[in-house]
Amino acid sequence: MSAARPREGAVHRSPQDENITAGKEERTRLAQVEDLLALEDRLLRERQFRQWLALFTHDGAYWIPVSPAQTNALLAPSHIYEVRPALDARVERLYDARVLPQLPLSRVSRMRGRPWITASQPDAMEIMSPFQIVEARHIPDDQEEFRIFAGECVYHLVSDIDAPCGWRIRLKRVDLINSESAFFGVSILI
């Protein structure tokens, strides 16, 4: 018995073709994610905090849990957990010249590792990206203070054709490698 042949003019896709198509879609999404994270890093580096906030959904949240095992921000203490509009207020405080933790302004160097998709749906995805941040501040008594923040950021993104890169941040979770330590005056956005 001979194998059935596709109709003339019909598109025939093998399982390998389906994998190639899925791979292309994932590569397209990863390129969009890389563009979004590069934009986020640039906005934070240039202190364009309002524009950074515009990357979030109207109900977006920013979370730095105390424990990497935390699954719910409301059931245990967090270093920071702010949902808009409280997140909006945090951003506005960064523009206030009377905010002491940012006098003088911090100088920040950001490095981010390559992101990867951990979960994906047609209109949403979760991504993870490692990062390192060095913050330098000149303290009034002529001392230089350096702080290092490192860990992984987990982003819950939702599709939005009006958003830069086609995605908005619903949740940014920052898992610090030393999250169970005490942090004093975290006035930069990680």
Secondary structure, DSSP 8 states (H G I E B T S, - for coil): -------TT-----HHHHHHHHHHHHHHHHHHHHHHHHHHHHHHHTT-HHHHHTTEEEEEEEEEESSTT---TTSS-EEEEEETTHHHHHHHHHH-TT-GGGSS--EEEEEE---EEEEEETTEEEEEEEEEEEEEEEETTTEEEEEEEEEEEEEEEEE-TTSGGGEEEEEEEEEETTTTS------S--
